[in-house]
Amino acid sequence: MGKINSKVTDSVNFFKGNKPSDLTAKFGSPLYVYNESILRERCRELKNLVDYKNFIVNYSAKANSNLAFLEIVNEEGLYVDAMSMGEIYVELKAGFKPEQIFFISNNISEEEMKFAIERNITLSVDSLSQLERYGMLNPGGKVAARFNSGVGAGHSEKVITGGKKTKFAINPEYIPEFKEILKKYDLKLMGINNHIGSLFMEADKYIEGVKATLEIAKQFDDLDFVDFGGGIGIPYEKLNDQPRFDLEDLSRQLGEVIDGFVKEYGKEITFKIEPGRYISAECCVLLGTVHAIKHNNVHKFVGTDIGFNVLQRPVMYDSHHDIEVYNDADDTEPVTVVGNICESGDILAKDRVLPVVSIGDTIGLLDAGAYGYSMASNYNNRLRPAEVLIRENGEAVLIREADELEDLTRHMISLKN
Ligand SMILES: *Cc1c(COP(=O)(O)O)cnc(C)c1O
């Protein structure tokens, strides 16, 4: 493997002796590769975040909902969030018990509500009208609700979920009407939740959201839990030595706020957090292959098989992923790395300085485990890639097969015959 060209993955022994090009030769390219040891480490870091007995980490499965991946998260003793029936379905298969699943719903149908009620899965509503619907379907039942703490943060407008501009949650000014509906249907409010947004690198905004959520919590007697949401960021610019999120700072501040609240509230309620990205991003490298190199006007383009149907983040959010080139090149040059989708926006990295790339080289997009495969699609009728897990002993095992051509028409109905 290269000298400087696999600096980040070498530093964490990511591939455990497997050569990236051997992996793509065996399992196909592009390829999502996960490292089990790193996944387990991230789970443990957050599970031990605060020293309080009723503290639960709900992994937010929308970041990555591969079955084997969820089985590992389950073994590590985390619980899970769900955003849909489909996530609940996979989570139950992965071994989570209904009481370990928290369904954070947004504008769901009666069918979806019934699905959760029938399985005894705690559901959080995020509007008065959805509370009313829940009350009609399950009078006398238990429910949770998402409130807008007024605090928002995140890496893109698209993922800021608290504050004035968001479609999410119930504004605290409606608490009197909310209580009326609870009473009308004899519902018990088990807990409240908040989520300010995705990808912030400092504890302060999060703690601001925590405090605002606890102020809302004080307006309800006898809650069982308060859930502070996810959004904890990871350093995507490792090649530029971007520092990690300071978990110790978060731990200390969160611990203090929890202690203060418990004393005032007079009950040792459960506190939850809902990280998705922090758990899943860094245990994954997305491998791809260089198929073409060309000069168009001012840019040198490196054409790969990683289109935005495989990894949507750079196009959708303008996100940065570090890139490693698994060759021995000593020189570097600025290139624009693109995929194979028929749209000019299909760009993975613009004017990025990389080791000089040749056709046939294997490249790796780092930190691709969150919102990577889970947002992949068949756009351009391209096949979604396989997923492979490098076990703790170094063995690489398949955890999802790549799509095959027949999969593309599996649910299509021909007019002929
Ligand atoms: C997406 C989401 C999360 C997880 O966000 P991350 O940034 O991946 O930690 C947590 N809670 C809710 C309600 C979400 O929608």
The ligand as an SDF file (V2000), in Angstrom:
LIG
                    3D

 15 15  0  0  0  0  0  0  0  0999 V2000
  -31.4750   12.1100   12.0410 C   0  0  0  0  0  0  0  0  0  0  0  0
  -31.9180   12.1610   13.4500 C   0  0  0  0  0  0  0  0  0  0  0  0
  -31.0290   11.8280   14.4860 C   0  0  0  0  0  0  0  0  0  0  0  0
  -29.5870   11.4670   14.2440 C   0  0  0  0  0  0  0  0  0  0  0  0
  -28.8470   12.5390   13.7780 O   0  0  0  0  0  0  0  0  0  0  0  0
  -27.2520   12.4080   13.6670 P   0  0  0  0  0  0  0  0  0  0  0  0
  -26.8060   13.7270   13.1800 O   0  0  0  0  0  0  0  0  0  0  0  0
  -26.9830   11.3260   12.6840 O   0  0  0  0  0  0  0  0  0  0  0  0
  -26.7350   12.0850   15.0140 O   0  0  0  0  0  0  0  0  0  0  0  0
  -31.5120   11.8230   15.7780 C   0  0  0  0  0  0  0  0  0  0  0  0
  -32.7990   12.1550   16.0490 N   0  0  0  0  0  0  0  0  0  0  0  0
  -33.6730   12.4880   15.0850 C   0  0  0  0  0  0  0  0  0  0  0  0
  -35.0590   12.8190   15.4550 C   0  0  0  0  0  0  0  0  0  0  0  0
  -33.2710   12.5060   13.7560 C   0  0  0  0  0  0  0  0  0  0  0  0
  -34.1380   12.8480   12.8010 O   0  0  0  0  0  0  0  0  0  0  0  0
  1  2  1  0
  2  3  1  0
  2 14  2  0
  3  4  1  0
  3 10  2  0
  4  5  1  0
  5  6  1  0
  6  7  2  0
  6  8  1  0
  6  9  1  0
 10 11  1  0
 11 12  2  0
 12 13  1  0
 12 14  1  0
 14 15  1  0
M  END
$$$$
